[in-house]
Amino acid sequence: MGMFALTSRLAVAPGVSLWPGALDACMQAALIEAVFARAAIAPFYRPTMPGSGRPFSVEETNFGPLGWYSDRGGYRYEPRHPQTGARWPDMPPLLLEIWDAATGAAPPPECCLVNLYRSGARMGLHQDRDEAALDVPVVSISLGDEAVFRIGGTMRKGATQSLRLQSGDVLAFGGPARLAFHGIDRVLAGTSGGLPGGGRLNLTLRRVTPFRGGPNKKTPDQGADRASHAPLRAGAGRG
């Protein structure tokens, strides 16, 4: 991998780390361009809820060997785009560098779920639990408009805290927080002009299947050894 590094880590909660402004403006622009270039091959679409068939408010696509998908049949991972039938595009190389830096070079991600939040889109509290590799953390990259992110514990009705995620932020949760409930309460429209058409992109990197190539180099909660317990940026607090 390249020379990408993460510094100024904030410990949000046990197993939850935030690196504010980890990607500079040039990196953000390059990553946004790479996302939309791949979306021309694997177009954004709206998944539907299991059972009800109600469409999500966010648009989604995926990069990597596997893509997360939802329809009336349930939540699952698929190797091909549900509309085109083609395999998902590869992940932008920078994402793999971010993954290594945030996880301490955990087994490589197999899915990059791309959520596109346009006007009014949100994401209710949920767990990322459709993966067999629950010992590997989830890494999330924010691009575009700011969003109010909420995260709690492993019980839906437990205490939560919220924080504003800005363009270029990197967030990771693993270990005791791997099955934490989390979601996006709202996107703050117009807080960034970096996304064509406005809105927010969230890139979520996940390992789906158990790793067969040997032990992890580090445990999932060892992505960075310099933790700061400084207060979160304005907007953080109890939810």
C-alpha positions as CSV (number, residue, x, y, z in Angstrom):
1,M,0.0,0.0,0.0
2,G,0.9,3.6,-0.2
3,M,2.1,6.1,2.4
4,F,-1.3,7.3,3.6
5,A,-1.4,7.8,7.4
6,L,-4.0,8.7,10.0
7,T,-3.3,11.1,12.9
8,S,-5.2,12.9,15.6
9,R,-7.5,10.1,16.5
10,L,-10.5,10.8,18.7
11,A,-11.8,8.0,20.9
12,V,-15.6,8.4,20.6
13,A,-16.4,5.3,22.6
14,P,-14.8,1.9,23.3
15,G,-14.1,0.5,19.8
16,V,-15.1,3.7,18.0
17,S,-12.5,6.0,16.5
18,L,-12.8,9.2,14.5
19,W,-10.1,10.9,12.5
20,P,-11.5,14.4,11.7
21,G,-10.3,15.9,8.4
22,A,-8.2,12.8,7.5
23,L,-8.5,13.5,3.8
24,D,-7.4,16.8,2.4
25,A,-9.3,18.7,-0.3
26,C,-7.3,17.1,-3.1
27,M,-7.8,13.6,-1.8
28,Q,-11.6,14.3,-1.4
29,A,-11.9,15.6,-4.9
30,A,-10.0,12.6,-6.4
31,L,-12.1,10.2,-4.4
32,I,-15.4,11.8,-5.4
33,E,-14.3,11.7,-9.1
34,A,-13.4,8.0,-8.7
35,V,-16.7,7.2,-7.2
36,F,-18.8,8.9,-9.9
37,A,-16.6,7.3,-12.6
38,R,-17.4,3.9,-11.2
39,A,-21.0,4.8,-10.7
40,A,-21.2,5.3,-14.5
41,I,-20.6,1.6,-14.7
42,A,-22.5,0.5,-11.6
43,P,-25.3,3.0,-11.4
44,F,-26.8,4.2,-8.2
45,Y,-30.2,2.6,-7.4
46,R,-32.6,2.5,-4.4
47,P,-32.7,-0.8,-2.5
48,T,-36.0,-1.8,-1.0
49,M,-36.9,-3.0,2.5
50,P,-37.4,-6.7,3.2
51,G,-41.0,-7.7,3.3
52,S,-42.6,-4.3,2.7
53,G,-40.7,-3.4,-0.5
54,R,-40.5,0.2,0.6
55,P,-37.6,2.0,-1.1
56,F,-34.7,3.4,0.9
57,S,-34.3,7.2,0.9
58,V,-30.6,6.8,0.0
59,E,-29.3,5.7,-3.3
60,E,-26.6,3.0,-3.3
61,T,-24.0,1.2,-5.3
62,N,-21.0,-1.0,-4.4
63,F,-17.3,-1.5,-5.3
64,G,-15.2,-4.6,-4.7
65,P,-15.9,-8.4,-5.0
66,L,-19.1,-8.2,-3.1
67,G,-22.0,-5.7,-2.8
68,W,-24.5,-5.3,0.0
69,Y,-28.0,-5.5,-1.2
70,S,-31.6,-5.4,0.1
71,D,-34.9,-6.3,-1.4
72,R,-38.1,-8.1,-0.4
73,G,-36.0,-11.3,0.0
74,G,-33.8,-9.8,2.7
75,Y,-30.4,-8.3,3.3
76,R,-27.4,-10.0,1.7
77,Y,-24.2,-9.7,-0.3
78,E,-24.2,-10.3,-4.0
79,P,-21.3,-10.3,-6.5
80,R,-23.2,-8.5,-9.3
81,H,-25.2,-5.3,-9.7
82,P,-28.9,-6.0,-9.4
83,Q,-29.9,-4.0,-12.4
84,T,-27.0,-4.5,-14.9
85,G,-26.0,-8.0,-13.9
86,A,-22.3,-6.9,-14.2
87,R,-19.7,-7.4,-11.5
88,W,-19.1,-4.5,-9.2
89,P,-16.2,-2.2,-10.1
90,D,-12.9,-2.3,-8.2
91,M,-12.3,-0.2,-5.2
92,P,-10.4,3.1,-5.6
93,P,-6.8,2.3,-4.4
94,L,-6.9,5.1,-1.8
95,L,-9.7,3.3,0.0
96,L,-7.4,0.3,0.6
97,E,-4.8,2.6,2.0
98,I,-7.3,4.2,4.4
99,W,-8.4,0.7,5.4
100,D,-4.9,-0.3,6.3
101,A,-4.3,2.9,8.2
102,A,-7.6,2.7,10.2
103,T,-7.5,-1.0,11.0
104,G,-3.8,-1.8,11.4
105,A,-3.8,-3.8,8.1
106,A,-6.7,-6.1,9.0
107,P,-7.7,-8.6,6.3
108,P,-8.7,-6.7,3.2
109,P,-12.2,-5.3,2.7
110,E,-14.5,-7.2,0.3
111,C,-17.2,-4.5,0.0
112,C,-17.3,-0.8,-0.3
113,L,-21.0,0.2,0.1
114,V,-21.6,3.7,-1.3
115,N,-24.5,5.6,0.1
116,L,-25.6,8.7,-1.7
117,Y,-27.7,11.1,0.4
118,R,-29.6,13.7,-1.7
119,S,-32.2,16.1,-0.3
120,G,-34.1,14.6,2.7
121,A,-32.3,11.2,2.7
122,R,-31.4,9.6,6.1
123,M,-30.5,6.2,7.6
124,G,-32.3,4.9,10.6
125,L,-30.5,3.1,13.5
126,H,-29.3,-0.3,12.4
127,Q,-26.5,-2.8,12.9
128,D,-24.0,-4.0,10.3
129,R,-24.5,-7.7,11.0
130,D,-24.8,-9.4,7.6
131,E,-21.1,-10.2,7.6
132,A,-19.5,-13.4,8.9
133,A,-16.2,-11.5,9.7
134,L,-17.5,-9.7,12.8
135,D,-14.0,-9.7,14.3
136,V,-13.0,-7.1,11.6
137,P,-14.0,-3.4,12.0
138,V,-16.1,-1.3,9.7
139,V,-14.5,1.8,8.2
140,S,-16.5,4.8,7.0
141,I,-15.4,7.8,4.9
142,S,-17.6,11.0,4.6
143,L,-17.6,13.2,1.5
144,G,-19.7,16.2,0.7
145,D,-22.2,17.8,3.1
146,E,-22.0,17.4,6.8
147,A,-24.2,14.8,8.5
148,V,-25.5,14.2,12.0
149,F,-24.3,10.7,12.8
150,R,-25.7,8.8,15.8
151,I,-24.1,5.7,17.4
152,G,-25.1,3.7,20.5
153,G,-24.5,0.3,21.9
154,T,-25.6,-3.2,20.9
155,M,-29.2,-2.6,22.2
156,R,-31.5,-0.6,20.0
157,K,-33.0,1.4,22.9
158,G,-29.7,2.0,24.7
159,A,-28.0,5.4,25.2
160,T,-26.6,7.0,22.0
161,Q,-24.3,10.0,21.2
162,S,-24.3,12.1,18.1
163,L,-21.6,13.9,16.2
164,R,-21.3,15.9,13.1
165,L,-19.3,14.2,10.4
166,Q,-17.6,16.5,7.9
167,S,-16.2,15.9,4.4
168,G,-12.9,14.1,4.7
169,D,-13.6,12.5,8.1
170,V,-12.8,8.8,8.7
171,L,-14.7,6.8,11.3
172,A,-14.0,3.2,12.4
173,F,-15.9,0.9,14.8
174,G,-14.9,-2.6,15.8
175,G,-14.3,-4.8,18.9
176,P,-17.0,-4.1,21.5
177,A,-18.6,-1.6,19.0
178,R,-18.7,-3.9,16.0
179,L,-22.5,-4.4,16.4
180,A,-23.3,-1.0,17.6
181,F,-26.5,0.6,16.4
182,H,-25.8,3.6,14.2
183,G,-27.4,5.8,11.6
184,I,-27.7,9.2,10.0
185,D,-30.3,11.5,11.5
186,R,-30.0,14.2,8.8
187,V,-27.7,15.7,6.3
188,L,-27.0,19.4,6.6
189,A,-27.6,20.6,3.0
190,G,-25.3,23.2,1.6
191,T,-22.4,22.7,4.1
192,S,-20.1,21.5,1.3
193,G,-19.9,22.3,-2.4
194,G,-17.7,19.3,-3.2
195,L,-20.3,16.9,-4.5
196,P,-21.8,17.2,-8.1
197,G,-25.5,17.8,-7.6
198,G,-25.1,18.4,-3.8
199,G,-25.6,16.0,-1.0
200,R,-23.3,13.6,0.8
201,L,-21.4,10.4,0.0
202,N,-20.7,7.8,2.6
203,L,-18.2,5.0,1.7
204,T,-18.4,2.0,4.1
205,L,-15.6,-0.6,3.9
206,R,-16.4,-4.0,5.2
207,R,-14.8,-7.5,5.4
208,V,-17.6,-10.0,4.7
209,T,-16.1,-13.5,4.9
210,P,-13.7,-15.0,7.4
211,F,-10.1,-14.5,6.5
212,R,-8.3,-17.7,5.5
213,G,-4.8,-16.4,4.8
214,G,-3.5,-16.2,8.4
215,P,-4.0,-14.2,11.5
216,N,-4.6,-10.4,11.5
217,K,-1.5,-8.3,11.9
218,K,-3.3,-6.5,14.7
219,T,-6.5,-6.8,16.6
220,P,-9.4,-4.8,15.2
221,D,-9.2,-2.1,17.8
222,Q,-5.6,-1.3,17.2
223,G,-5.8,0.8,14.1
224,A,-4.0,3.7,15.7
225,D,-2.0,3.9,18.9
226,R,-2.3,7.6,19.5
227,A,-5.7,8.3,20.9
228,S,-6.9,11.7,22.1
229,H,-9.8,11.9,24.5
230,A,-10.3,15.6,23.6
231,P,-14.0,16.7,23.3
232,L,-15.7,15.9,20.0
233,R,-16.3,18.8,17.7
234,A,-19.3,21.1,18.2
235,G,-22.6,19.2,17.9
236,A,-21.5,16.1,19.8
237,G,-23.5,15.1,22.8
238,R,-26.0,12.6,24.1
239,G,-28.8,11.6,21.9
